Amino acid sequence: MVSKDHECHILWLLDSGEALIGKCLDEHVWPDVILIDAELGDSSGISLCRRLREVNSSVSVVIITSYPLRRYYYRAIMAGAQGLIHKSDYRYLIPVLHEVHDGSAMSVSTFRDMSEVTGADGITISSQESGDDDRPPAPQEWFKSASDSYDMRHSRKYKDKSCLNYMEEMVLRLSAEGMTQNDIAREIGISSTSVRTYSLRARRKLKSKTLIQAVVTWLSINS
């Protein structure tokens, strides 16, 4: 829990994903922020975040990992997390918790500072100016607030396209932006073979003969 005087208090520690979901169903024990290890013992931290976001629209989630940030960046966003930090970035832990404690997403500027230390190469952040104000340029894909993430996962369109997993959707989205398979592989930090596999699965699920047809179908669902 994050108090008004900027102190953080640990309410509970859990080593079970099921126990965490149970806690988040009881509003009397909700914390402001939940810090989830991406590499949990009994389940994936990303899948746990996804399950939590489907039942709770108030608690912020920050994913923490010892792997390069690009490994979980897009997955954390699509799972409904509000931030992502590296385990070596202990200096940024408290600032990030303060940023997201009210359900907001972590700031672009904090992520930029952090990525200079841990190497978030492979994550595309727009170089275009964000306007006349002093805000940093927005990344190509960014974290949403807890409530917006909850709404996304419960929207009709999301359910319509829920046959696709997050990596299949990511391949289609980047393909729609004109990226080749090799471009996509570099962008999200996986092999070109994996990109082809996700592309093929998406085509089959959307009953499309070609990648272009799959992209058009996916775009129509998301329009």
C-alpha positions in Angstrom: 0.0 0.0 0.0 1.3 3.5 -0.9 0.4 6.2 1.6 0.0 9.9 1.1 3.4 10.6 2.7 5.0 8.5 0.0 5.7 5.5 2.2 5.2 2.0 0.9 3.8 -0.7 3.2 3.9 -4.4 2.4 0.5 -5.9 3.1 1.2 -9.5 2.3 3.6 -11.8 0.5 2.4 -14.8 -1.5 4.2 -17.6 -3.4 1.1 -19.0 -5.1 -0.8 -17.6 -8.0 -4.1 -19.1 -6.9 -3.7 -17.4 -3.5 -3.2 -14.1 -5.2 -6.4 -14.4 -7.3 -8.3 -15.2 -4.1 -6.9 -12.1 -2.4 -8.0 -9.9 -5.3 -11.6 -11.1 -5.1 -11.8 -9.7 -1.6 -12.0 -5.9 -1.7 -11.2 -5.7 2.1 -7.6 -6.8 1.5 -6.9 -5.1 -1.8 -3.5 -3.4 -2.0 -2.8 -0.4 -4.1 -0.2 -2.3 -6.2 0.7 -5.9 -6.7 4.3 -6.7 -7.7 4.4 -10.0 -9.7 7.5 -11.9 -10.7 7.3 -12.9 -14.4 8.9 -16.2 -13.5 6.7 -17.7 -10.8 7.0 -21.2 -9.6 3.5 -22.5 -10.2 2.4 -20.3 -13.1 3.5 -17.6 -15.5 3.5 -14.1 -14.0 2.0 -12.8 -17.3 -0.8 -15.3 -17.3 -1.5 -14.5 -13.6 -1.6 -10.8 -14.4 -4.1 -11.6 -17.2 -6.3 -13.6 -14.8 -6.2 -10.9 -12.2 -7.1 -8.1 -14.6 -10.2 -10.1 -15.7 -11.6 -10.0 -12.1 -10.2 -6.7 -10.8 -10.3 -3.2 -12.3 -8.7 -1.3 -9.4 -5.4 -2.8 -8.3 -2.4 -1.9 -10.3 0.1 -4.6 -11.4 3.8 -4.2 -12.0 5.7 -7.1 -13.5 9.3 -7.6 -12.4 11.8 -9.8 -14.2 15.5 -10.7 -14.4 15.3 -11.1 -18.2 15.8 -8.2 -20.7 12.7 -6.0 -20.6 11.9 -6.6 -24.3 11.1 -10.3 -23.4 8.0 -9.3 -21.5 7.2 -5.7 -22.6 4.4 -6.4 -25.1 3.1 -9.4 -23.1 2.8 -7.3 -19.9 0.9 -4.6 -21.8 -1.6 -7.0 -23.3 -2.0 -8.9 -20.0 -3.2 -5.6 -18.4 -0.1 -4.6 -16.3 0.6 -1.0 -15.5 4.4 -1.2 -15.5 7.4 -3.4 -16.0 10.8 -3.2 -14.3 14.0 -5.1 -14.1 15.1 -6.8 -10.9 18.4 -4.9 -11.0 16.5 -1.6 -11.2 15.9 -1.4 -7.5 16.3 2.4 -7.6 13.2 2.6 -9.8 11.0 0.3 -7.8 9.6 2.9 -5.3 9.2 5.6 -8.0 7.2 3.2 -10.2 5.0 2.1 -7.3 4.2 5.7 -6.6 3.4 6.3 -10.3 0.9 3.4 -10.5 -0.6 3.2 -7.0 -3.8 5.0 -8.0 -4.4 2.8 -11.1 -2.3 4.9 -13.5 0.3 3.5 -15.8 4.0 4.1 -15.3 5.4 7.1 -17.2 7.3 7.0 -20.4 10.1 9.1 -18.9 10.7 6.6 -16.1 10.8 3.7 -18.5 13.3 5.6 -20.7 15.6 6.3 -17.8 15.3 2.7 -16.6 15.9 1.2 -20.1 19.2 3.0 -20.4 20.4 0.9 -17.5 18.9 -2.5 -18.3 18.9 -2.3 -22.1 15.4 -2.3 -23.5 16.7 -2.6 -27.0 14.1 -4.2 -29.3 11.4 -2.0 -27.9 10.2 0.7 -30.4 9.6 4.1 -28.9 8.5 6.8 -31.3 10.9 9.5 -32.1 8.2 11.9 -33.1 7.4 14.9 -31.0 4.3 14.5 -28.8 3.1 18.1 -29.2 3.7 21.5 -27.8 3.9 20.4 -24.2 6.9 19.0 -22.4 5.8 15.4 -22.3 8.2 12.8 -23.7 7.3 11.1 -27.0 4.8 8.3 -26.6 5.9 4.7 -27.3 4.4 2.7 -30.1 2.6 0.6 -27.6 2.2 1.6 -24.0 0.7 0.5 -20.7 -2.9 1.3 -19.9 -4.5 2.2 -16.5 -6.0 -0.6 -14.5 -9.5 0.4 -15.3 -8.8 0.7 -19.0 -7.1 -2.6 -19.1 -10.1 -4.2 -17.3 -12.5 -2.7 -19.8 -10.4 -3.9 -22.7 -10.5 -7.5 -21.5 -14.2 -7.3 -21.0 -15.1 -5.5 -24.2 -17.2 -7.3 -26.8 -14.5 -6.8 -29.5 -11.9 -8.3 -27.2 -14.0 -11.3 -26.7 -14.7 -11.6 -30.4 -10.9 -11.7 -31.1 -10.0 -13.7 -28.0 -9.4 -16.8 -30.1 -6.0 -15.2 -30.8 -3.3 -15.2 -28.2 -1.3 -12.0 -27.5 1.7 -13.0 -29.7 -0.6 -13.9 -32.6 -2.3 -10.5 -32.3 1.1 -8.8 -32.0 2.3 -10.4 -35.2 -0.8 -9.2 -37.0 -0.6 -5.7 -35.7 3.0 -5.3 -36.7 2.3 -6.9 -40.1 -0.4 -4.3 -40.5 2.2 -1.6 -40.0 4.2 -3.0 -42.9 6.8 -4.9 -41.0 8.4 -8.0 -42.5 8.8 -11.3 -40.5 12.4 -10.4 -39.8 11.4 -6.9 -38.7 8.8 -8.3 -36.3 11.3 -10.9 -34.9 13.7 -8.0 -34.1 11.0 -5.8 -32.7 9.6 -8.3 -30.1 12.8 -10.3 -29.5 11.8 -13.7 -30.9 13.1 -15.8 -33.9 11.8 -15.5 -37.4 10.6 -19.1 -37.2 8.4 -18.2 -34.2 7.0 -15.2 -36.1 6.0 -17.6 -39.0 4.4 -20.0 -36.5 2.3 -17.3 -34.9 1.4 -15.9 -38.3 0.2 -19.4 -39.5 -1.8 -20.0 -36.3 -3.5 -16.6 -36.7 -4.4 -17.3 -40.3 -5.9 -20.6 -39.4 -7.9 -19.2 -36.5 -9.3 -16.4 -38.6 -9.9 -18.8 -41.5 -7.7 -16.7 -43.8 -5.7 -18.2 -46.8 -3.1 -15.4 -46.7 -1.5 -13.2 -44.1 -3.0 -10.1 -45.8 -6.5 -11.6 -45.4 -5.8 -12.3 -41.7 -4.6 -8.8 -41.2 -7.7 -7.3 -42.9 -10.0 -9.5 -40.8 -8.2 -8.6 -37.6 -8.3 -4.9 -38.4 -12.1 -5.1 -39.1 -12.6 -6.7 -35.6 -10.5 -3.9 -34.0 -12.0 -1.0 -36.0 
